[in-house]
Amino acid sequence: MKGNFPARGAYYFFEPEGELLPFFQRHRLALDLSTGQVKWIDQATATERWTLNLRLTRLLPYLNDNADRNLAIRYGVIGHLVILNLGFQVCALDPVDRRVVWQKNVLDRPLVPERLQINFEGPLTLQMVYIDESGATYHRPLGSNAPFGVDHVCLTTPSGLTALDPLTGQTLWRRTGKIAESDLFGDEDYLYQSGPLAPHALRARDGAAVTVAEFPASYPSRQAAFGSSILLLENEGATGARLRLYDLRTGKDLWKKSVSANAKVLRSEDPRLSGVVEPDGAVVVVDLETHQEVLRATLDSAHLDQVQEIYVLRDRRHIYLACNGPFKVAGAILNRAWANLPGGLRTIPVNGMVYAFEPRHRRPPLVQPRDAANPARRAHRRAAGPAVRRPVGPPNRDGRRHDRVSSVRHAGNRQSDRQTDL
């Protein structure tokens, strides 16, 4: 039997971040819009693998009635651990073994549910608000992730910046001072923050200050950030502008391109993608992770007339460009499109042409683990708990690096380490 079989009921699907193992490509974390329960949905069969109650009923009005807002609530993936930011509560879930590994309250006081509220921090982001007994308010973004890696999960808190061990939830280090989550970015080794708090670069594993290249003066014009690199759009006067991918670790440009003053930077649904479209239709799409241009193409310039924004999307086979211009009804221009869709579906506004291209460089598929065909080994891996790989020490003489593979066992959540040369 062939066909499309939608999942039972209406769901809002959270968006994953990080390197996705095959399990996370097939299964998605979803919120049941009728019950408020969190569920793991097998996308191939539309079956529910796991259901748990995280008390998210307050979210339902925002997700049921705002399909046209394109709200993205994200979760981080580390190995087969999931880090879910619920505002003042952060959870680590193991969907493979169907258990909550740990939960963390980021406030320095017990949470009283009646004092929690949700509102819009911006057009596309939600925040949790907590009002204490004195009337003081505390704010935390909901569903956005500060930088994380195999040995750290960073959180902004009312008192500053905190790093947790992803396996246990224990605090690794703290930095006091007000830091906005939007000012944070980083990679496996370093954290960067562009706010007023010094220093601007920290080592992720222990919070120690490190020296890196200066933030460029054009940083306020940044278009995106990925790892230690930032995408900058710099005005060069009469000659036009320059789009460049600047690496803070080395102080060098990883990619750059001169563009005209009227060029439009693409809006991306994939944090790894960006690019630019010229008024004559010439388009370049760059992968911020690999620094490669994955698409060079030409759009019909007539299709760009009055276009306000162009979205770039990607699946396994194609890169898509979607044009959005003003909506005209009876001579009047509407401010926005309204999605006539059920709640839970994310949308982008499109009023214009949609293009599909084959990329210049296809993303390689994930390699299936060597023990995929061995049931005994699979059972052993499940018994060991969520595995993550931690770098230990500098590279040795032949350039190889020792990593420590850690897991949390079910019996009392004991941590088991074995060191291997990877």
C-alpha positions as a printed NumPy array, in Angstrom:
array([[  0.   ,   0.   ,   0.   ],
       [  1.368,   3.436,  -0.924],
       [  0.312,   6.932,   0.047],
       [  0.676,   9.702,   2.601],
       [ -0.668,   8.91 ,   6.056],
       [ -0.837,  11.955,   8.323],
       [ -0.209,  11.619,  12.055],
       [ -3.3  ,  11.255,  14.216],
       [ -4.537,  14.534,  15.643],
       [ -2.943,  17.967,  15.245],
       [  0.664,  18.496,  16.265],
       [  3.177,  21.293,  16.463],
       [  6.581,  19.914,  15.469],
       [  9.616,  21.319,  17.26 ],
       [ 12.748,  21.969,  15.178],
       [ 15.983,  20.039,  15.939],
       [ 19.462,  21.581,  16.081],
       [ 22.758,  19.692,  15.968],
       [ 24.025,  16.637,  14.135],
       [ 21.053,  14.341,  13.623],
       [ 21.57 ,  10.6  ,  13.852],
       [ 19.238,   8.431,  11.715],
       [ 16.809,   8.073,  14.647],
       [ 16.293,  11.853,  14.796],
       [ 15.862,  12.108,  11.06 ],
       [ 12.972,   9.636,  11.245],
       [ 11.395,  10.76 ,  14.548],
       [ 10.324,  14.268,  15.531],
       [  9.443,  15.869,  18.84 ],
       [  5.883,  17.224,  18.705],
       [  3.333,  18.912,  20.943],
       [ -0.19 ,  17.496,  20.823],
       [ -2.335,  20.591,  20.285],
       [ -5.378,  19.031,  21.926],
       [ -3.799,  17.635,  25.124],
       [ -0.554,  19.609,  25.577],
       [  1.453,  16.382,  25.818],
       [  4.901,  16.057,  24.257],
       [  5.189,  13.092,  21.885],
       [  7.782,  11.425,  19.704],
       [  6.276,  10.78 ,  16.284],
       [  7.634,   8.271,  13.797],
       [  7.303,  10.221,  10.542],
       [  7.404,   7.103,   8.386],
       [  4.49 ,   5.343,  10.1  ],
       [  2.753,   8.255,  11.916],
       [  2.882,   6.271,  15.164],
       [  3.552,   7.712,  18.617],
       [  6.73 ,   6.243,  20.081],
       [  6.697,   8.03 ,  23.443],
       [  4.364,  10.372,  25.329],
       [  5.207,  12.523,  28.35 ],
       [  3.58 ,  15.401,  30.153],
       [  5.784,  18.485,  30.561],
       [  2.908,  20.86 ,  31.449],
       [  2.93 ,  22.815,  28.2  ],
       [ -0.793,  23.547,  28.003],
       [ -0.002,  27.293,  28.266],
       [  1.626,  27.057,  24.837],
       [ -1.481,  25.796,  23.065],
       [ -3.185,  29.171,  22.368],
       [  0.021,  30.549,  20.812],
       [  0.547,  27.562,  18.525],
       [ -3.095,  26.885,  17.623],
       [ -3.857,  30.431,  16.471],
       [ -0.542,  31.565,  14.972],
       [  0.222,  29.301,  12.024],
       [  1.058,  32.369,   9.929],
       [  3.742,  33.57 ,  12.367],
       [  6.184,  30.753,  11.549],
       [  7.133,  30.243,  15.207],
       [ 10.152,  27.958,  15.554],
       [ 10.63 ,  26.283,  18.953],
       [ 13.902,  24.35 ,  18.811],
       [ 15.604,  21.573,  20.741],
       [ 19.259,  20.589,  20.796],
       [ 20.491,  17.108,  19.882],
       [ 23.707,  15.721,  21.409],
       [ 24.252,  12.084,  20.459],
       [ 20.841,  10.678,  21.335],
       [ 20.217,  13.172,  24.13 ],
       [ 17.681,  15.942,  23.553],
       [ 18.   ,  19.305,  25.357],
       [ 14.636,  21.077,  25.485],
       [ 14.498,  24.673,  26.731],
       [ 11.113,  25.411,  28.303],
       [ 11.966,  28.86 ,  29.593],
       [ 12.804,  28.543,  33.276],
       [ 12.853,  24.748,  33.065],
       [ 15.407,  22.883,  30.932],
       [ 15.058,  19.134,  30.323],
       [ 17.345,  16.432,  28.987],
       [ 15.398,  13.605,  27.346],
       [ 16.472,  10.221,  26.03 ],
       [ 13.803,   9.343,  23.429],
       [ 15.568,   6.115,  22.45 ],
       [ 15.106,   4.66 ,  25.947],
       [ 12.043,   6.861,  26.652],
       [ 13.107,   8.548,  29.864],
       [ 13.763,  11.991,  31.326],
       [ 17.502,  12.105,  32.143],
       [ 17.411,  15.338,  34.17 ],
       [ 15.482,  18.568,  34.682],
       [ 16.933,  21.91 ,  35.749],
       [ 15.27 ,  24.996,  37.225],
       [ 17.327,  28.019,  36.108],
       [ 15.79 ,  30.337,  38.718],
       [ 17.327,  30.557,  42.187],
       [ 13.924,  29.834,  43.758],
       [ 11.115,  27.279,  43.427],
       [  8.789,  27.819,  40.479],
       [  5.167,  28.576,  41.316],
       [  3.114,  27.653,  38.197],
       [  0.511,  30.357,  38.865],
       [  3.221,  33.028,  38.523],
       [  4.315,  31.926,  35.029],
       [  3.185,  33.698,  31.872],
       [  4.006,  33.446,  28.167],
       [  4.131,  36.304,  25.685],
       [  5.789,  37.264,  22.427],
       [  9.357,  38.522,  22.758],
       [  9.338,  39.371,  19.055],
       [  7.21 ,  38.568,  16.01 ],
       [  8.679,  35.047,  15.757],
       [  9.831,  34.226,  19.304],
       [  8.112,  33.397,  22.579],
       [  9.375,  34.07 ,  26.073],
       [  8.486,  32.848,  29.539],
       [  7.829,  35.485,  32.205],
       [  7.966,  34.794,  35.93 ],
       [  6.586,  37.273,  38.491],
       [  7.881,  36.72 ,  42.019],
       [  6.237,  37.639,  45.322],
       [  7.713,  41.163,  45.275],
       [  6.431,  41.88 ,  41.783],
       [  9.84 ,  41.594,  40.113],
       [  9.744,  39.976,  36.663],
       [ 12.208,  37.569,  35.073],
       [ 12.303,  36.756,  31.356],
       [ 13.723,  33.783,  29.45 ],
       [ 13.309,  32.857,  25.779],
       [ 11.372,  29.675,  25.149],
       [ 12.712,  27.089,  22.75 ],
       [ 15.908,  28.862,  21.675],
       [ 19.249,  27.283,  22.436],
       [ 22.455,  28.94 ,  23.527],
       [ 25.594,  27.171,  22.206],
       [ 25.939,  23.523,  23.205],
       [ 28.394,  20.692,  22.568],
       [ 29.278,  17.188,  23.66 ],
       [ 30.618,  18.408,  27.004],
       [ 28.524,  21.521,  27.747],
       [ 25.066,  23.04 ,  27.545],
       [ 25.001,  26.812,  28.053],
       [ 22.046,  28.676,  29.526],
       [ 21.348,  32.311,  30.164],
       [ 19.835,  32.812,  33.612],
       [ 18.592,  35.904,  35.488],
       [ 22.008,  36.063,  37.213],
       [ 24.241,  35.447,  34.189],
       [ 25.596,  32.546,  32.159],
       [ 25.671,  28.905,  33.316],
       [ 27.154,  25.798,  31.688],
       [ 25.788,  22.334,  32.5  ],
       [ 27.086,  18.818,  31.915],
       [ 24.715,  17.393,  29.253],
       [ 24.863,  13.909,  30.785],
       [ 24.046,  14.802,  34.389],
       [ 22.704,  18.376,  34.43 ],
       [ 25.319,  19.332,  37.032],
       [ 26.7  ,  22.875,  36.891],
       [ 30.164,  23.098,  35.317],
       [ 30.752,  26.839,  35.739],
       [ 28.996,  30.207,  36.079],
       [ 29.59 ,  33.776,  34.941],
       [ 27.6  ,  36.575,  36.571],
       [ 26.225,  39.543,  34.66 ],
       [ 23.293,  40.146,  32.344],
       [ 23.668,  38.369,  28.992],
       [ 21.004,  38.236,  26.287],
       [ 20.588,  34.9  ,  24.53 ],
       [ 20.566,  36.681,  21.181],
       [ 24.114,  37.9  ,  21.877],
       [ 25.482,  34.35 ,  22.319],
       [ 26.962,  32.084,  19.668],
       [ 29.812,  29.606,  19.509],
       [ 31.142,  26.19 ,  18.579],
       [ 32.337,  23.034,  20.366],
       [ 35.282,  24.831,  21.987],
       [ 34.447,  28.509,  22.496],
       [ 31.534,  30.766,  23.389],
       [ 31.238,  34.305,  22.097],
       [ 29.02 ,  37.071,  23.4  ],
       [ 28.659,  40.499,  21.869],
       [ 26.994,  42.229,  24.829],
       [ 28.549,  44.664,  27.298],
       [ 29.811,  41.939,  29.621],
       [ 33.568,  41.188,  29.382],
       [ 35.286,  38.999,  28.309],
       [ 33.816,  38.447,  24.857],
       [ 35.182,  34.912,  24.417],
       [ 35.109,  31.998,  26.87 ],
       [ 36.374,  28.444,  26.747],
       [ 33.296,  26.234,  26.743],
       [ 34.56 ,  23.465,  29.024],
       [ 35.52 ,  25.662,  32.002],
       [ 34.396,  29.25 ,  31.298],
       [ 37.947,  30.631,  31.242],
       [ 38.564,  33.802,  29.234],
       [ 40.388,  33.33 ,  25.928],
       [ 41.904,  35.782,  23.472],
       [ 40.38 ,  35.868,  19.993],
       [ 40.21 ,  38.36 ,  17.155],
       [ 38.363,  41.603,  17.803],
       [ 34.722,  41.865,  16.881],
       [ 34.688,  43.86 ,  13.621],
       [ 33.185,  47.331,  13.619],
       [ 30.555,  46.077,  11.177],
       [ 29.27 ,  43.483,  13.676],
       [ 25.919,  45.312,  14.114],
       [ 25.272,  44.582,  10.415],
       [ 25.619,  40.82 ,  10.905],
       [ 23.206,  38.67 ,   8.939],
       [ 23.855,  35.286,  10.59 ],
       [ 26.207,  33.421,  12.92 ],
       [ 27.302,  29.804,  12.741],
       [ 29.886,  28.328,  15.095],
       [ 32.741,  30.809,  15.476],
       [ 31.951,  32.634,  12.219],
       [ 29.671,  35.581,  11.534],
       [ 28.201,  36.692,   8.211],
       [ 28.63 ,  40.454,   7.755],
       [ 27.114,  42.832,   5.203],
       [ 29.39 ,  45.863,   4.9  ],
       [ 28.647,  49.049,   2.965],
       [ 31.509,  50.045,   0.667],
       [ 30.05 ,  53.321,  -0.529],
       [ 29.802,  53.98 ,  -4.257],
       [ 31.237,  50.553,  -5.105],
       [ 28.349,  48.709,  -3.45 ],
       [ 28.685,  46.338,  -0.498],
       [ 30.544,  43.243,   0.6  ],
       [ 29.173,  40.061,   2.13 ],
       [ 31.801,  38.104,   4.057],
       [ 31.989,  35.176,   6.453],
       [ 34.435,  36.173,   9.192],
       [ 36.004,  33.69 ,  11.622],
       [ 36.638,  35.039,  15.129],
       [ 39.058,  32.223,  16.009],
       [ 41.508,  33.095,  13.238],
       [ 40.575,  36.678,  12.418],
       [ 40.293,  35.729,   8.728],
       [ 37.574,  35.686,   6.104],
       [ 36.328,  32.191,   5.241],
       [ 34.295,  33.411,   2.269],
       [ 33.491,  36.794,   0.743],
       [ 31.684,  38.305,  -2.196],
       [ 31.249,  41.825,  -3.54 ],
       [ 27.597,  42.689,  -4.157],
       [ 25.619,  45.686,  -5.382],
       [ 24.028,  48.135,  -2.968],
       [ 20.536,  46.835,  -3.873],
       [ 21.323,  43.143,  -3.458],
       [ 19.033,  41.192,  -1.111],
       [ 20.418,  38.806,   1.499],
       [ 18.406,  35.584,   1.557],
       [ 16.227,  34.716,   4.538],
       [ 16.961,  31.15 ,   5.541],
       [ 14.995,  28.421,   7.284],
       [ 18.245,  26.434,   7.561],
       [ 20.774,  28.034,   9.978],
       [ 23.586,  26.619,   7.813],
       [ 22.492,  28.454,   4.659],
       [ 22.683,  32.043,   3.519],
       [ 23.28 ,  33.887,   0.295],
       [ 22.426,  36.876,  -1.839],
       [ 20.351,  37.779,  -4.915],
       [ 21.352,  40.628,  -7.231],
       [ 18.766,  42.858,  -8.962],
       [ 19.641,  41.185, -12.295],
       [ 18.681,  37.771, -10.822],
       [ 22.169,  36.38 , -10.153],
       [ 22.005,  34.306,  -6.959],
       [ 24.661,  32.685,  -4.792],
       [ 23.884,  30.367,  -1.853],
       [ 26.669,  29.538,   0.607],
       [ 26.867,  26.815,   3.257],
       [ 28.08 ,  28.536,   6.445],
       [ 29.315,  25.247,   7.886],
       [ 31.506,  24.147,   4.952],
       [ 32.157,  27.67 ,   3.535],
       [ 31.277,  26.345,   0.075],
       [ 29.016,  27.932,  -2.485],
       [ 26.347,  25.283,  -2.944],
       [ 24.411,  27.134,  -5.634],
       [ 25.108,  29.644,  -8.401],
       [ 22.091,  30.354, -10.565],
       [ 20.108,  33.088, -12.278],
       [ 16.509,  34.06 , -11.611],
       [ 14.329,  35.918, -14.102],
       [ 14.767,  39.571, -13.112],
       [ 11.101,  40.211, -13.991],
       [ 10.159,  37.869, -11.134],
       [ 12.026,  40.115,  -8.686],
       [  9.936,  43.22 ,  -9.347],
       [  8.612,  44.546,  -6.003],
       [  9.846,  41.416,  -4.198],
       [ 10.438,  42.293,  -0.56 ],
       [ 12.196,  39.134,   0.621],
       [ 13.464,  35.848,  -0.769],
       [ 13.563,  32.668,   1.323],
       [ 16.033,  29.829,   0.845],
       [ 15.114,  26.279,   1.906],
       [ 16.792,  22.916,   1.418],
       [ 15.896,  19.248,   1.463],
       [ 17.93 ,  16.18 ,   0.527],
       [ 17.728,  16.827,  -3.212],
       [ 17.077,  20.476,  -3.931],
       [ 17.597,  24.062,  -2.854],
       [ 14.47 ,  26.219,  -3.105],
       [ 14.138,  29.982,  -3.5  ],
       [ 10.723,  31.481,  -2.708],
       [  9.883,  35.101,  -3.56 ],
       [  7.513,  37.181,  -1.467],
       [  6.077,  40.484,  -2.635],
       [  3.239,  42.748,  -1.488],
       [ -0.33 ,  41.397,  -1.521],
       [ -2.721,  43.539,  -3.55 ],
       [ -6.482,  43.278,  -3.111],
       [ -8.809,  45.74 ,  -4.906],
       [ -5.992,  48.243,  -5.277],
       [ -4.971,  48.106,  -1.615],
       [ -1.769,  46.487,  -0.348],
       [ -2.128,  44.164,   2.628],
       [  0.659,  44.105,   5.183],
       [  0.924,  40.332,   5.363],
       [ -0.475,  36.999,   4.27 ],
       [ -2.785,  35.118,   6.588],
       [ -2.408,  31.355,   6.673],
       [ -5.744,  29.562,   6.325],
       [ -4.244,  26.472,   7.943],
       [ -4.743,  24.513,  11.159],
       [ -2.544,  25.406,  14.108],
       [  0.818,  23.744,  14.497],
       [  1.892,  24.058,  10.857],
       [  4.793,  26.429,  10.289],
       [  4.553,  28.606,   7.206],
       [  6.451,  31.26 ,   5.276],
       [  4.669,  33.921,   3.208],
       [  5.108,  33.472,  -0.546],
       [  3.649,  35.787,  -3.171],
       [  5.718,  35.24 ,  -6.282],
       [  7.798,  32.624,  -8.021],
       [  9.29 ,  29.526,  -6.376],
       [ 12.447,  28.012,  -7.879],
       [ 13.994,  24.587,  -7.259],
       [ 17.66 ,  23.9  ,  -8.077],
       [ 20.   ,  20.975,  -7.714],
       [ 22.893,  22.001,  -5.431],
       [ 26.508,  22.046,  -6.593],
       [ 27.586,  20.025,  -3.545],
       [ 25.22 ,  17.487,  -2.056],
       [ 25.36 ,  16.867,   1.682],
       [ 26.735,  13.364,   2.363],
       [ 24.3  ,  10.952,   4.046],
       [ 24.967,   9.849,   7.606],
       [ 26.737,   6.503,   7.732],
       [ 24.771,   3.779,   9.447],
       [ 26.588,   2.519,  12.603],
       [ 28.584,  -0.684,  12.125],
       [ 26.466,  -2.517,  14.696],
       [ 23.153,  -1.621,  13.003],
       [ 22.671,  -5.211,  11.845],
       [ 23.712,  -6.792,  15.153],
       [ 20.787,  -6.994,  17.638],
       [ 23.088,  -7.941,  20.539],
       [ 25.244,  -4.875,  20.071],
       [ 22.193,  -2.648,  19.658],
       [ 20.827,  -3.952,  22.962],
       [ 24.176,  -3.262,  24.645],
       [ 24.198,   0.301,  23.315],
       [ 20.667,   0.865,  24.626],
       [ 21.622,  -0.461,  28.055],
       [ 24.564,   1.923,  28.243],
       [ 22.32 ,   4.969,  27.94 ],
       [ 22.808,   8.164,  25.924],
       [ 26.335,   8.332,  24.546],
       [ 28.296,  11.479,  23.806],
       [ 31.913,  11.909,  22.75 ],
       [ 34.127,  14.329,  24.675],
       [ 37.501,  15.67 ,  23.459],
       [ 40.265,  15.075,  26.011],
       [ 43.568,  16.944,  25.732],
       [ 45.483,  18.224,  22.688],
       [ 46.178,  16.232,  19.507],
       [ 49.049,  13.759,  19.7  ],
       [ 52.055,  13.654,  17.371],
       [ 50.277,  12.122,  14.432],
       [ 47.463,  14.674,  14.676],
       [ 44.889,  12.294,  16.169],
       [ 42.893,  13.36 ,  19.168],
       [ 41.871,  11.296,  22.169],
       [ 38.152,  11.38 ,  22.807],
       [ 36.302,   9.992,  25.78 ],
       [ 33.049,   8.209,  25.11 ],
       [ 30.726,   8.639,  28.097],
       [ 27.341,   7.194,  28.885],
       [ 24.849,   7.266,  31.738],
       [ 23.802,   3.807,  32.905],
       [ 20.262,   3.115,  34.082],
       [ 21.258,   1.742,  37.494],
       [ 21.348,   4.868,  39.616],
       [ 22.358,   7.076,  36.649],
       [ 26.021,   6.162,  37.178],
       [ 28.408,   7.587,  34.611],
       [ 30.667,   5.158,  32.769],
       [ 33.772,   6.358,  30.902],
       [ 36.033,   4.566,  28.527],
       [ 38.803,   6.268,  26.605],
       [ 39.478,   5.406,  23.003],
       [ 41.679,   6.856,  20.291],
       [ 39.299,   8.185,  17.647]])
